[in-house]
Amino acid sequence: MLDALGIDTRTEGIYRMLLQHTDWGVAELAASLSLAEADVREALDRLSELSLLRPSATEQTRLHPVSPELAMESLLARQQAELLAQQQKLEASRAAAAQLIADWVGFQPMTDSSGVELLVGVDRIRDRLAELSRHIEHEVMAFVPDAPDAKNIEAAKPLDSELLGRGVRMRTLYPESLRNNPAGTEYAKWLASAGGEVRTTPDVPVRMTVIDRRVAVLPVYGENSGHSAVLLTGDGALTALCALFDLAWGRADPLGTARARDERGLTSQERETLRLLEHGHTDETIAKRLGISSRTTRRVVAGVMDMLGARSRFQAGALAAQRGWLDAGAAPRAWDGPPEVRDAPAADHSA
């Protein structure tokens, strides 16, 4: 029971026995407690170090146990002194750490007047994001253009839990291909169950994280987000990026719901396919942009061509544009009845 004061169970037992039998020596203690005499001597030495034993006033060769009242007071005072010393060391370490951080910041490239800071290398990007995460107060908005892998999921969960636990709103926009990825879908469901908000859209424009609508982090090279990134703090850039996110978020489908269909019966995936057809993209390019298989892409293309009565892929895109099917203001709505062309199977990767 006195481990916290530096007294193990065996030493405590010997001290208690001496309080009852002040005239006992090593042999009697060893016999009574079934201990080796060497162990008893070691425990007596420890009790002497802690000032729980003192030489007897009547017999200098015998040790006398100090009363528990005096002994405990002495031990508690000693422990308090040790804690104070540790606290002083901690404060000294904290001051040294603060000085190190201040010196380190002094050597970092400062954000220039345009509100742009360049971050080079994945370690520097992660370190900067970790620094920023400590100061998040209200909201995190994220564009994630690909499904996260298992390693990234496990790395992200502790920070996600910490932010959601202190009331930060987290909104994440994934491509619809997330619905085809079991690990990514499970993570998104976990995030939603913890209080986060997750939606999907056919094509996420860029990888981006916006913090409290005052800081944005984007990759310099879209295909290699770990190479380098820019941290933006300028009001103009943040206003535009927040508006982009809000627009994309408003048109996205919440995870766990069926894809919404607009007033013409088009899903967001079909609408994006028509837009890409209008610009002359191939099935392979469309598949890559939407994160689906080429076979699924061909089914979606065939379906929208049939809806429009188009004889060619390009004509499908042109007719959709002429009829206003690609207008930004097309309002999505729930689709109760069966559409003319059903969604292609989301998990079909057999092409």
C-alpha positions as CSV (number, residue, x, y, z in Angstrom):
1,M,0.0,0.0,0.0
2,L,3.0,2.3,0.5
3,D,4.6,1.7,-2.9
4,A,3.9,5.4,-3.9
5,L,6.2,6.4,-0.9
6,G,9.0,4.1,-2.1
7,I,8.3,1.2,0.3
8,D,7.7,-2.2,-1.4
9,T,5.3,-4.8,0.1
10,R,8.1,-6.9,1.7
11,T,9.8,-3.8,3.3
12,E,6.4,-2.6,4.6
13,G,5.7,-6.0,6.2
14,I,9.0,-5.9,8.0
15,Y,8.3,-2.4,9.3
16,R,4.9,-3.4,10.5
17,M,6.4,-6.5,12.3
18,L,9.0,-4.3,14.0
19,L,6.3,-1.9,15.2
20,Q,4.8,-4.9,17.0
21,H,8.1,-6.5,18.2
22,T,10.6,-3.7,18.7
23,D,13.1,-6.1,20.2
24,W,13.3,-8.5,17.3
25,G,16.4,-8.9,15.3
26,V,17.2,-10.2,11.8
27,A,16.8,-13.9,12.7
28,E,13.4,-13.4,14.4
29,L,12.1,-11.3,11.5
30,A,13.3,-13.8,8.9
31,A,11.7,-16.7,10.7
32,S,8.4,-15.0,11.3
33,L,8.0,-13.8,7.7
34,S,9.7,-16.9,6.0
35,L,12.3,-14.7,4.4
36,A,16.1,-15.1,3.9
37,E,18.1,-13.1,6.3
38,A,19.8,-11.3,3.4
39,D,16.4,-10.1,2.2
40,V,15.6,-8.9,5.7
41,R,18.9,-7.0,5.9
42,E,18.2,-5.4,2.6
43,A,14.8,-4.2,3.7
44,L,16.2,-2.9,7.0
45,D,18.8,-0.9,5.0
46,R,15.9,0.6,2.9
47,L,14.0,1.5,6.1
48,S,17.1,3.2,7.5
49,E,17.5,5.2,4.2
50,L,13.9,6.4,4.6
51,S,14.5,7.3,8.2
52,L,11.9,4.8,9.4
53,L,14.5,3.1,11.6
54,R,16.9,4.7,14.0
55,P,19.5,3.4,16.5
56,S,17.9,2.4,19.8
57,A,18.5,4.8,22.7
58,T,19.2,1.9,25.1
59,E,21.0,-0.5,22.7
60,Q,23.1,1.1,20.0
61,T,23.4,-2.2,18.1
62,R,19.7,-2.5,17.7
63,L,17.4,-0.5,15.3
64,H,14.2,1.0,16.7
65,P,11.2,1.7,14.4
66,V,10.1,5.3,14.2
67,S,6.4,5.8,15.0
68,P,4.1,5.7,11.9
69,E,2.9,9.3,12.5
70,L,6.4,10.7,12.4
71,A,7.5,8.3,9.7
72,M,4.6,9.1,7.3
73,E,5.0,12.8,7.8
74,S,8.7,12.5,7.0
75,L,8.0,10.4,3.9
76,L,5.3,12.8,2.6
77,A,7.5,15.8,3.1
78,R,10.3,14.0,1.2
79,Q,7.9,13.1,-1.7
80,Q,6.6,16.7,-1.8
81,A,10.2,17.9,-2.1
82,E,10.8,15.5,-4.9
83,L,7.7,16.5,-6.8
84,L,8.6,20.2,-6.4
85,A,12.0,19.4,-7.9
86,Q,10.4,17.5,-10.8
87,Q,8.1,20.5,-11.3
88,Q,11.0,22.8,-11.5
89,K,12.7,20.6,-14.0
90,L,9.5,20.4,-16.0
91,E,9.2,24.2,-16.1
92,A,12.9,24.5,-17.1
93,S,12.3,22.0,-19.9
94,R,9.2,23.9,-21.0
95,A,11.2,27.1,-21.2
96,A,13.9,25.4,-23.1
97,A,11.4,23.9,-25.5
98,A,9.7,27.3,-26.1
99,Q,13.1,28.8,-26.8
100,L,13.9,26.0,-29.3
101,I,10.6,26.5,-31.1
102,A,11.2,30.3,-31.2
103,D,14.7,29.8,-32.6
104,W,13.4,27.2,-35.1
105,V,10.6,29.5,-36.3
106,G,13.1,32.2,-36.8
107,F,14.8,30.1,-39.5
108,Q,11.6,29.1,-41.3
109,P,10.5,30.9,-44.5
110,M,8.0,33.5,-43.4
111,T,4.6,33.9,-45.2
112,D,5.0,36.8,-47.6
113,S,2.6,39.7,-48.1
114,S,0.5,37.7,-50.5
115,G,-0.4,35.1,-47.9
116,V,1.5,32.2,-49.4
117,E,3.9,29.8,-47.6
118,L,5.6,27.0,-49.4
119,L,5.9,23.6,-47.7
120,V,8.4,21.2,-49.3
121,G,8.4,17.5,-48.5
122,V,5.9,15.2,-46.9
123,D,7.4,15.6,-43.4
124,R,7.3,19.3,-43.5
125,I,3.7,19.2,-44.7
126,R,2.6,16.8,-41.9
127,D,4.4,18.8,-39.3
128,R,2.8,22.0,-40.4
129,L,-0.7,20.4,-40.5
130,A,-0.1,19.1,-36.9
131,E,0.8,22.6,-35.8
132,L,-2.3,24.0,-37.4
133,S,-4.6,21.3,-36.0
134,R,-3.7,22.4,-32.4
135,H,-5.3,25.8,-33.1
136,I,-8.5,24.7,-34.9
137,E,-11.5,26.3,-33.3
138,H,-14.6,25.8,-35.4
139,E,-14.4,24.0,-38.7
140,V,-12.4,21.8,-41.1
141,M,-13.4,21.4,-44.7
142,A,-11.6,18.9,-46.9
143,F,-11.5,17.9,-50.5
144,V,-10.1,14.3,-50.7
145,P,-9.8,13.1,-54.4
146,D,-9.1,9.5,-53.6
147,A,-10.2,6.8,-51.1
148,P,-7.9,6.6,-48.0
149,D,-5.8,3.5,-47.5
150,A,-5.6,1.5,-44.2
151,K,-2.4,3.2,-43.1
152,N,-3.7,6.7,-43.6
153,I,-7.0,5.8,-41.9
154,E,-5.3,4.6,-38.7
155,A,-3.0,7.7,-38.7
156,A,-6.1,10.0,-39.1
157,K,-8.4,8.5,-36.5
158,P,-6.8,9.9,-33.3
159,L,-6.8,13.5,-34.6
160,D,-10.3,13.1,-36.0
161,S,-11.5,11.9,-32.6
162,E,-9.7,14.7,-30.8
163,L,-11.2,17.4,-33.1
164,L,-14.7,16.0,-33.0
165,G,-14.5,15.5,-29.3
166,R,-14.0,19.2,-28.7
167,G,-16.8,20.2,-31.0
168,V,-15.0,21.0,-34.3
169,R,-17.2,20.6,-37.3
170,M,-15.6,18.3,-39.9
171,R,-16.9,18.1,-43.5
172,T,-15.2,15.8,-46.0
173,L,-15.9,15.5,-49.7
174,Y,-14.9,12.3,-51.4
175,P,-15.3,11.1,-55.0
176,E,-18.1,8.6,-55.6
177,S,-15.5,5.9,-56.1
178,L,-15.3,5.8,-52.3
179,R,-18.5,3.8,-52.3
180,N,-16.6,1.1,-54.2
181,N,-13.8,1.0,-51.5
182,P,-14.7,-1.1,-48.4
183,A,-11.9,0.3,-46.2
184,G,-12.7,3.8,-47.3
185,T,-16.4,3.4,-46.8
186,E,-15.9,1.9,-43.3
187,Y,-13.7,4.8,-42.4
188,A,-16.3,7.3,-43.7
189,K,-19.0,5.6,-41.7
190,W,-16.9,5.7,-38.6
191,L,-16.2,9.4,-39.2
192,A,-19.9,10.1,-39.6
193,S,-20.8,8.0,-36.5
194,A,-18.3,10.2,-34.5
195,G,-20.0,13.4,-35.6
196,G,-18.2,14.1,-38.9
197,E,-20.1,14.9,-42.1
198,V,-19.2,12.9,-45.3
199,R,-20.5,13.4,-48.8
200,T,-19.6,12.2,-52.3
201,T,-19.4,13.8,-55.7
202,P,-18.5,12.5,-59.1
203,D,-15.2,14.4,-59.4
204,V,-13.3,16.1,-56.5
205,P,-11.5,19.0,-58.2
206,V,-8.3,19.2,-56.0
207,R,-6.9,17.9,-52.7
208,M,-7.5,20.7,-50.2
209,T,-7.9,21.3,-46.4
210,V,-9.4,24.6,-45.2
211,I,-9.2,25.4,-41.4
212,D,-11.6,27.8,-39.8
213,R,-12.0,29.5,-43.2
214,R,-8.8,31.3,-42.6
215,V,-6.1,28.9,-43.7
216,A,-6.0,26.6,-46.7
217,V,-3.4,23.9,-47.7
218,L,-3.2,22.6,-51.2
219,P,-0.6,20.6,-53.1
220,V,1.7,22.3,-55.6
221,Y,1.5,19.3,-57.9
222,G,-1.9,17.6,-58.0
223,E,-0.5,14.1,-58.9
224,N,2.1,14.2,-56.1
225,S,0.5,15.8,-53.0
226,G,3.5,14.8,-50.8
227,H,6.1,16.6,-52.9
228,S,5.2,20.1,-51.9
229,A,2.2,22.2,-50.8
230,V,1.2,25.8,-50.3
231,L,-0.4,27.3,-47.3
232,L,-2.7,30.2,-48.1
233,T,-3.9,32.8,-45.7
234,G,-4.9,35.7,-48.0
235,D,-8.5,36.8,-47.7
236,G,-9.2,36.8,-51.5
237,A,-7.9,33.2,-52.0
238,L,-9.7,31.9,-48.9
239,T,-13.0,33.5,-50.0
240,A,-12.8,31.8,-53.4
241,L,-11.7,28.4,-52.0
242,C,-14.5,28.4,-49.4
243,A,-17.0,29.3,-52.0
244,L,-15.8,26.5,-54.2
245,F,-16.1,24.0,-51.3
246,D,-19.6,25.3,-50.3
247,L,-20.8,25.0,-53.9
248,A,-19.4,21.4,-54.3
249,W,-20.8,20.4,-50.9
250,G,-24.2,21.6,-51.7
251,R,-24.4,19.5,-54.8
252,A,-22.9,16.3,-53.3
253,D,-24.7,13.3,-51.9
254,P,-24.5,12.4,-48.2
255,L,-22.8,9.1,-47.7
256,G,-25.3,6.3,-46.9
257,T,-28.1,7.7,-49.1
258,A,-29.0,6.8,-52.6
259,R,-27.6,9.1,-55.3
260,A,-30.0,12.0,-55.7
261,R,-31.6,12.6,-59.1
262,D,-32.3,16.0,-60.5
263,E,-35.5,17.1,-62.1
264,R,-34.5,15.3,-65.3
265,G,-33.8,12.0,-63.6
266,L,-30.0,12.4,-63.8
267,T,-27.6,11.3,-61.0
268,S,-24.6,13.5,-60.4
269,Q,-22.5,10.8,-61.9
270,E,-24.5,10.8,-65.1
271,R,-24.5,14.6,-65.2
272,E,-20.7,14.7,-64.9
273,T,-20.3,12.0,-67.5
274,L,-22.4,14.1,-70.0
275,R,-20.2,17.2,-69.2
276,L,-17.1,15.2,-69.9
277,L,-18.6,13.8,-73.1
278,E,-19.3,17.4,-74.2
279,H,-15.6,18.1,-73.9
280,G,-14.7,15.1,-76.0
281,H,-13.1,12.9,-73.2
282,T,-12.7,9.2,-73.8
283,D,-14.1,6.4,-71.7
284,E,-10.7,5.8,-70.1
285,T,-10.4,9.5,-69.1
286,I,-13.9,9.6,-67.8
287,A,-13.3,6.4,-65.8
288,K,-10.2,7.9,-64.2
289,R,-11.9,11.2,-63.4
290,L,-14.9,9.5,-61.8
291,G,-12.9,6.7,-60.1
292,I,-15.0,3.9,-61.8
293,S,-14.1,1.1,-64.1
294,S,-14.1,1.4,-67.9
295,R,-16.9,-1.1,-68.1
296,T,-19.1,0.9,-65.7
297,T,-18.3,4.0,-67.7
298,R,-19.4,2.4,-70.9
299,R,-22.7,1.4,-69.3
300,V,-23.3,4.9,-68.0
301,V,-22.4,6.5,-71.4
302,A,-24.8,4.1,-73.2
303,G,-27.5,4.9,-70.7
304,V,-27.3,8.7,-71.1
305,M,-27.1,8.4,-74.9
306,D,-30.3,6.4,-74.8
307,M,-32.0,8.9,-72.6
308,L,-31.1,11.7,-75.0
309,G,-31.7,9.7,-78.2
310,A,-28.1,10.5,-79.2
311,R,-26.4,8.5,-82.0
312,S,-22.8,9.4,-80.8
313,R,-21.0,10.2,-77.6
314,F,-20.2,13.8,-78.7
315,Q,-23.8,14.3,-79.7
316,A,-25.0,13.2,-76.3
317,G,-22.9,15.9,-74.6
318,A,-24.0,18.5,-77.1
319,L,-27.7,17.7,-76.8
320,A,-27.4,17.7,-73.0
321,A,-25.9,21.2,-73.1
322,Q,-28.5,22.4,-75.6
323,R,-31.4,21.2,-73.4
324,G,-29.9,22.8,-70.3
325,W,-29.2,19.4,-68.6
326,L,-25.8,20.6,-67.6
327,D,-26.9,23.9,-66.1
328,A,-25.3,24.6,-62.7
329,G,-28.7,25.4,-61.3
330,A,-30.3,22.0,-62.0
331,A,-32.0,21.2,-58.7
332,P,-31.5,17.6,-57.3
333,R,-34.4,15.8,-55.9
334,A,-35.3,12.4,-54.5
335,W,-36.1,9.9,-57.3
336,D,-38.9,7.6,-56.2
337,G,-39.8,5.9,-59.4
338,P,-37.4,3.7,-61.5
339,P,-35.3,5.9,-63.8
340,E,-35.1,5.3,-67.5
341,V,-31.6,4.1,-67.1
342,R,-30.6,2.6,-63.8
343,D,-27.3,3.3,-62.1
344,A,-24.5,1.1,-63.3
345,P,-23.3,-1.3,-60.5
346,A,-21.0,0.8,-58.3
347,A,-18.6,-2.0,-57.5
348,D,-18.2,-3.4,-61.0
349,H,-14.4,-3.6,-61.7
350,S,-14.5,-6.6,-64.0
351,A,-13.5,-4.7,-67.2
